[in-house]
């Protein structure tokens, strides 16, 4: 019998977290290239005003993507 770790090493798969980060960064690149009239692009580039809830996320999309990009380039 083989362990999960052995199967991952044999198949050259990335761990699930890294795979999700890579796919999210690809999606960000797709959105950045969209036309300015697209709703997804408008929402992505929007800067909502007001106060954040206390339990809300501390990072926005772009900050999180920048951190992922830095982390993935450092690992490779």
TORZASE-955977 format. One record per residue: z, x, y of N, C-alpha, C, O in turn; residue in one letter. Coordinates in pm, whole numbers, always signed. Example, Ala and Ser with C-alpha at 12.3 -4.5 7.8 and 13.67 -1.06 7.14 Angstrom:
2
+--------+--------+---------+--------+---------+----------+--------+--------+---------+--------+--------+---------+------+
|   n.up | n.east | n.north |  ca.up | ca.east | ca.north |   c.up | c.east | c.north |   o.up | o.east | o.north | type |
+--------+--------+---------+--------+---------+----------+--------+--------+---------+--------+--------+---------+------+
|   +780 |  +1319 |    -569 |   +780 |   +1230 |     -450 |   +780 |  +1320 |    -330 |   +846 |  +1424 |    -332 |    A |
|   +708 |  +1285 |    -225 |   +714 |   +1367 |     -106 |   +787 |  +1290 |      +3 |   +804 |  +1341 |    +114 |    S |
+--------+--------+---------+--------+---------+----------+--------+--------+---------+--------+--------+---------+------+
//
This chain:
76
+--------+--------+---------+--------+---------+----------+--------+--------+---------+--------+--------+---------+------+
|   n.up | n.east | n.north |  ca.up | ca.east | ca.north |   c.up | c.east | c.north |   o.up | o.east | o.north | type |
+--------+--------+---------+--------+---------+----------+--------+--------+---------+--------+--------+---------+------+
|     +0 |    +84 |    -118 |     +0 |      +0 |       +0 |     +0 |    +88 |    +124 |    +61 |   +195 |    +128 |    X |
|    -70 |    +40 |    +227 |    -76 |    +113 |     +353 |     +3 |    +38 |    +460 |    +15 |    -84 |    +458 |    X |
|    +56 |   +115 |    +553 |   +129 |     +54 |     +663 |    +31 |    +15 |    +775 |    -85 |    +57 |    +774 |    X |
|    +78 |    -66 |    +868 |     -5 |    -103 |     +983 |    -49 |    +20 |   +1061 |   -163 |    +27 |   +1106 |    X |
|    +40 |   +114 |   +1076 |     +8 |    +237 |    +1149 |   -106 |   +312 |   +1081 |   -196 |   +363 |   +1149 |    X |
|   -105 |   +321 |    +950 |   -212 |    +389 |     +876 |   -345 |   +316 |    +894 |   -449 |   +380 |    +911 |    X |
|   -343 |   +184 |    +891 |   -467 |    +107 |     +911 |   -522 |   +129 |   +1051 |   -643 |   +142 |   +1068 |    X |
|   -435 |   +133 |   +1152 |   -480 |    +158 |    +1289 |   -542 |   +297 |   +1302 |   -643 |   +313 |   +1369 |    X |
|   -481 |   +395 |   +1239 |   -535 |    +531 |    +1245 |   -669 |   +540 |   +1173 |   -760 |   +610 |   +1218 |    X |
|   -681 |   +470 |   +1062 |   -808 |    +472 |     +988 |   -919 |   +399 |   +1063 |  -1034 |   +441 |   +1059 |    X |
|   -886 |   +291 |   +1129 |   -989 |    +210 |    +1192 |  -1014 |   +249 |   +1337 |  -1106 |   +195 |   +1399 |    X |
|   -936 |   +338 |   +1393 |   -952 |    +385 |    +1531 |   -932 |   +273 |   +1633 |   -993 |   +278 |   +1740 |    X |
|   -851 |   +173 |   +1604 |   -823 |     +65 |    +1697 |   -721 |   +110 |   +1801 |   -633 |   +192 |   +1773 |    X |
|   -736 |    +54 |   +1921 |   -637 |     +76 |    +2025 |   -523 |    -22 |   +2005 |   -540 |   -124 |   +1938 |    X |
|   -409 |     +7 |   +2061 |   -302 |     -91 |    +2051 |   -338 |   -211 |   +2138 |   -422 |   -200 |   +2228 |    X |
|   -277 |   -324 |   +2113 |   -316 |    -450 |    +2176 |   -294 |   -447 |   +2326 |   -373 |   -506 |   +2400 |    X |
|   -190 |   -382 |   +2374 |   -162 |    -377 |    +2518 |   -273 |   -301 |   +2591 |   -321 |   -346 |   +2694 |    X |
|   -313 |   -187 |   +2538 |   -421 |    -109 |    +2598 |   -551 |   -187 |   +2596 |   -627 |   -184 |   +2692 |    X |
|   -578 |   -257 |   +2487 |   -699 |    -336 |    +2476 |   -702 |   -446 |   +2582 |   -806 |   -470 |   +2643 |    X |
|   -591 |   -513 |   +2604 |   -583 |    -619 |    +2705 |   -603 |   -561 |   +2845 |   -674 |   -620 |   +2926 |    X |
|   -543 |   -446 |   +2872 |   -557 |    -384 |    +3004 |   -702 |   -346 |   +3030 |   -753 |   -367 |   +3141 |    X |
|   -770 |   -291 |   +2931 |   -911 |    -253 |    +2947 |   -997 |   -376 |   +2973 |  -1083 |   -374 |   +3061 |    X |
|   -974 |   -483 |   +2897 |  -1052 |    -605 |    +2918 |  -1026 |   -667 |   +3054 |  -1118 |   -720 |   +3116 |    X |
|   -901 |   -662 |   +3101 |   -868 |    -716 |    +3233 |   -937 |   -634 |   +3342 |   -986 |   -691 |   +3440 |    X |
|   -941 |   -502 |   +3328 |  -1009 |    -419 |    +3427 |  -1160 |   -444 |   +3428 |  -1222 |   -440 |   +3533 |    X |
|  -1218 |   -470 |   +3312 |  -1360 |    -505 |    +3306 |  -1385 |   -636 |   +3379 |  -1485 |   -650 |   +3449 |    X |
|  -1294 |   -733 |   +3364 |  -1307 |    -861 |    +3432 |  -1297 |   -843 |   +3583 |  -1372 |   -907 |   +3657 |    X |
|  -1206 |   -756 |   +3629 |  -1193 |    -730 |    +3772 |  -1323 |   -671 |   +3826 |  -1367 |   -710 |   +3935 |    X |
|  -1384 |   -581 |   +3754 |  -1512 |    -525 |    +3796 |  -1619 |   -631 |   +3805 |  -1703 |   -627 |   +3896 |    X |
|  -1618 |   -726 |   +3714 |  -1714 |    -837 |    +3715 |  -1692 |   -923 |   +3839 |  -1789 |   -961 |   +3905 |    X |
|  -1567 |   -955 |   +3870 |  -1537 |   -1039 |    +3985 |  -1574 |   -968 |   +4115 |  -1626 |  -1032 |   +4207 |    X |
|  -1549 |   -839 |   +4124 |  -1580 |    -764 |    +4246 |  -1730 |   -767 |   +4274 |  -1770 |   -768 |   +4391 |    X |
|  -1813 |   -769 |   +4172 |  -1958 |    -771 |    +4190 |  -2015 |   -911 |   +4216 |  -2134 |   -924 |   +4244 |    X |
|  -1932 |  -1016 |   +4209 |  -1981 |   -1152 |    +4230 |  -2022 |  -1176 |   +4375 |  -1983 |  -1101 |   +4464 |    X |
|  -2102 |  -1282 |   +4396 |  -2139 |   -1324 |    +4531 |  -2016 |  -1373 |   +4605 |  -1921 |  -1421 |   +4544 |    X |
|  -2017 |  -1360 |   +4737 |  -1903 |   -1398 |    +4820 |  -1875 |  -1548 |   +4817 |  -1763 |  -1589 |   +4846 |    X |
|  -1973 |  -1631 |   +4781 |  -1956 |   -1776 |    +4780 |  -1887 |  -1828 |   +4656 |  -1843 |  -1943 |   +4654 |    X |
|  -1875 |  -1748 |   +4552 |  -1815 |   -1793 |    +4427 |  -1666 |  -1819 |   +4444 |  -1596 |  -1741 |   +4508 |    X |
|  -1618 |  -1929 |   +4388 |  -1478 |   -1969 |    +4402 |  -1386 |  -1863 |   +4344 |  -1281 |  -1834 |   +4402 |    X |
|  -1422 |  -1807 |   +4230 |  -1338 |   -1705 |    +4167 |  -1321 |  -1586 |   +4261 |  -1210 |  -1533 |   +4274 |    X |
|  -1427 |  -1544 |   +4325 |  -1421 |   -1430 |    +4417 |  -1335 |  -1464 |   +4539 |  -1256 |  -1381 |   +4584 |    X |
|  -1349 |  -1586 |   +4592 |  -1270 |   -1627 |    +4707 |  -1121 |  -1626 |   +4673 |  -1040 |  -1575 |   +4750 |    X |
|  -1085 |  -1682 |   +4557 |   -945 |   -1685 |    +4516 |   -893 |  -1545 |   +4490 |   -780 |  -1512 |   +4525 |    X |
|   -975 |  -1462 |   +4428 |   -934 |   -1325 |    +4395 |   -904 |  -1245 |   +4521 |   -809 |  -1166 |   +4524 |    X |
|   -985 |  -1264 |   +4625 |   -969 |   -1187 |    +4748 |   -874 |  -1253 |   +4847 |   -848 |  -1197 |   +4954 |    X |
|   -823 |  -1370 |   +4815 |   -736 |   -1441 |    +4910 |   -601 |  -1370 |   +4922 |   -558 |  -1297 |   +4833 |    X |
|   -538 |  -1394 |   +5034 |   -406 |   -1338 |    +5060 |   -315 |  -1453 |   +5100 |   -304 |  -1483 |   +5219 |    X |
|   -250 |  -1518 |   +5004 |   -169 |   -1635 |    +5037 |    -52 |  -1599 |   +5128 |     +8 |  -1492 |   +5117 |    X |
|    -23 |  -1691 |   +5218 |    +88 |   -1669 |    +5310 |   +210 |  -1744 |   +5260 |   +202 |  -1828 |   +5171 |    X |
|   +322 |  -1712 |   +5318 |   +445 |   -1779 |    +5280 |   +536 |  -1686 |   +5204 |   +507 |  -1568 |   +5187 |    X |
|   +646 |  -1741 |   +5159 |   +745 |   -1662 |    +5087 |   +727 |  -1678 |   +4937 |   +687 |  -1784 |   +4888 |    X |
|   +756 |  -1575 |   +4867 |   +749 |   -1575 |    +4722 |   +881 |  -1626 |   +4665 |   +988 |  -1599 |   +4719 |    X |
|   +870 |  -1700 |   +4555 |   +993 |   -1745 |    +4489 |  +1072 |  -1624 |   +4441 |  +1015 |  -1518 |   +4416 |    X |
|  +1200 |  -1641 |   +4429 |  +1284 |   -1528 |    +4389 |  +1249 |  -1478 |   +4249 |  +1258 |  -1358 |   +4224 |    X |
|  +1210 |  -1566 |   +4159 |  +1180 |   -1525 |    +4022 |  +1032 |  -1492 |   +4004 |   +988 |  -1468 |   +3891 |    X |
|   +956 |  -1492 |   +4111 |   +812 |   -1468 |    +4101 |   +780 |  -1323 |   +4069 |   +868 |  -1236 |   +4077 |    X |
|   +655 |  -1297 |   +4033 |   +616 |   -1160 |    +4001 |   +620 |  -1072 |   +4126 |   +590 |  -1118 |   +4236 |    X |
|   +655 |   -949 |   +4109 |   +666 |    -857 |    +4222 |   +533 |   -793 |   +4258 |   +514 |   -751 |   +4372 |    X |
|   +440 |   -786 |   +4163 |   +309 |    -725 |    +4188 |   +200 |   -831 |   +4194 |   +204 |   -930 |   +4121 |    X |
|   +104 |   -808 |   +4279 |    -14 |    -893 |    +4283 |   -116 |   -843 |   +4184 |    -93 |   -745 |   +4113 |    X |
|   -229 |   -911 |   +4178 |   -334 |    -874 |    +4082 |   -383 |   -732 |   +4106 |   -394 |   -652 |   +4013 |    X |
|   -414 |   -703 |   +4231 |   -473 |    -573 |    +4259 |   -376 |   -458 |   +4233 |   -415 |   -355 |   +4180 |    X |
|   -250 |   -476 |   +4270 |   -152 |    -371 |    +4245 |   -135 |   -348 |   +4095 |   -125 |   -234 |   +4050 |    X |
|   -131 |   -456 |   +4020 |   -116 |    -445 |    +3875 |   -238 |   -377 |   +3813 |   -223 |   -294 |   +3724 |    X |
|   -358 |   -411 |   +3861 |   -479 |    -348 |    +3809 |   -486 |   -201 |   +3845 |   -531 |   -119 |   +3765 |    X |
|   -442 |   -166 |   +3965 |   -440 |     -25 |    +4005 |   -346 |    +54 |   +3915 |   -377 |   +166 |   +3873 |    X |
|   -230 |     -4 |   +3885 |   -135 |     +63 |    +3795 |   -194 |    +79 |   +3656 |   -178 |   +185 |   +3594 |    X |
|   -261 |    -24 |   +3605 |   -323 |     -16 |    +3473 |   -431 |    +91 |   +3470 |   -439 |   +170 |   +3375 |    X |
|   -513 |    +95 |   +3573 |   -621 |    +193 |    +3579 |   -564 |   +335 |   +3581 |   -614 |   +423 |   +3511 |    X |
|   -460 |   +356 |   +3660 |   -397 |    +488 |    +3666 |   -338 |   +523 |   +3530 |   -354 |   +636 |   +3483 |    X |
|   -268 |   +428 |   +3469 |   -204 |    +453 |    +3340 |   -306 |   +484 |   +3232 |   -284 |   +574 |   +3151 |    X |
|   -417 |   +411 |   +3229 |   -518 |    +433 |    +3126 |   -591 |   +566 |   +3147 |   -627 |   +632 |   +3049 |    X |
|   -614 |   +608 |   +3271 |   -681 |    +736 |    +3292 |   -589 |   +852 |   +3262 |   -635 |   +958 |   +3220 |    X |
|   -460 |   +836 |   +3283 |   -366 |    +942 |    +3251 |   -354 |   +960 |   +3101 |   -342 |  +1072 |   +3053 |    X |
|   -356 |   +850 |   +3026 |   -342 |    +858 |    +2880 |   -461 |   +923 |   +2814 |   -447 |   +983 |   +2707 |    X |
|   -578 |   +913 |   +2873 |   -698 |    +963 |    +2807 |   -730 |  +1103 |   +2841 |   -829 |  +1157 |   +2793 |    X |
+--------+--------+---------+--------+---------+----------+--------+--------+---------+--------+--------+---------+------+
//
